[in-house]
Amino acid sequence: MHLPAPEPGSPPARRPPVRDPEGPRRVTLLELFFDLVYVVALALISRGMVDHLDWHRAAQALIMLAAVWWTWVITTLVTDLYDPERTEIKLLISAVMFGALLMTTAIPAAFDDRGIVFAATYVAIHLGRGLFLMPAVRREPQTQRRAARIFLWFVVSAIPWIIGAFVSDDARLLCWAIALAIDYIGFRLAYPVPGLGVVPEQQRNVTAEHLSERYQQFFIIALGDAILTIGSMFSTAHNEAENIAVFAVTFLTTLLLWRIYVHKSGQLLPMAIKGSGSPNKFLFTAPYTHLLMVAGVVTTASGFDLVLHEPTGRTPPAWAAVILGGPALFLAGRASFEYEVFSRVSPSRPGGVLALLTIAPAVLFLAPVFASLGALLVLAGVAYADFRRSYGKPPEAPAPPH
């Protein structure tokens, strides 16, 4: 909508801080600075998961990862829909960064005595953003109603978040899972609100170059967690041959995770979003496909922690679940990502998951380093299948819209 012309002698009306469709598409330095918080968050989650490793601890790690991920996703959406060069949005990103860092400091004791810090900060980030944006876009009623819809859904999820902070461990896990379900489902349904409906189609437009680049950058942050684990956990308690062997296996695994991610789908994501005819399809699917891949990489980093700490001896079942489960989660997310771009799934993705499940019983009788080597070989097979499928062929175009 056009703003009325200012009266003579009056200062010009300042436009709302929405992104100009013809403006720059590149990621700003402030957004990259904002991402630094998540390097620490992912590292704390992956390290925490291997302390007293069991299914309960894994569930807690998943809840914290999903919460941390959602603060990043919604902030990224804000910088895609609003102008990140405007002072108001810069202040908002800085405030969210402060909250995300405070939330990150509570991760090690989020299911202990710092639950209220973790939950209250998460709620404050999302409610505070809505309270900031609604008056900032008051001259654009449609944009303001979009912000109001999102705000109301976060008001609802705030209830189980805060209740969860004051109950016991298991009840906290359940309350926070319910809260996250509300947040994730609300996004997928386009935030329906009685009397307001869902966010209209024209209000879901995304900037292909910016949004795809942001998701790619976060995946690199997740790989950074794996690299950080390799560098910080490199052990001097074992002989040099063991050290170098485990170091090589873990590094090559990280390299293969990167290669499998970027092969075709990762390179073509911006083209796919622009050429799909329905960019908001990717707005609604990318958070879930990338969460699976990020969870896979974080779990793989936890496996590196275990293997680098103790490469020899027998592999306990919980260790095998982490060492092999991380790559399996990544491949499942990568298959969904491929379908997102090409509307098909290469057989190597489910084949890799099946191979990891097949070798799982055998690795229980082997040393952890051989379990990690098995995962490496499966990923190498997937990467080789990708290479063979595309070698000598012209670049594959993204799938047309359905």
Salt bridges, closest charged atoms under 4 A:
GLU31 OE2 - HIS210 NE2 2.75
GLU31 OE2 - ARG214 NE 3.40
ASP35 OD2 - ARG214 NH1 2.69
ASP80 OD1 - HIS210 ND1 2.95
ASP83 OD2 - ARG15 NH2 3.28
GLU85 OE1 - LYS90 NZ 3.78
GLU88 OE1 - ARG14 NH2 3.60
GLU88 OE2 - ARG86 NH2 2.85
ASP170 OD1 - HIS56 NE2 2.82
GLU201 OE1 - ARG204 NH1 3.51
GLU209 OE2 - LYS274 NZ 3.53
GLU213 OE2 - ARG26 NH2 3.32
ASP225 OD1 - ARG47 NH1 3.28
GLU242 OE1 - HIS238 ND1 3.73
GLU338 OE2 - ARG344 NH1 2.05
GLU338 OE1 - ARG349 NE 3.33
ASP386 OD2 - ARG349 NH1 3.01
ASP386 OD1 - ARG389 NH2 3.20
GLU396 OE1 - ARG344 NH2 2.47
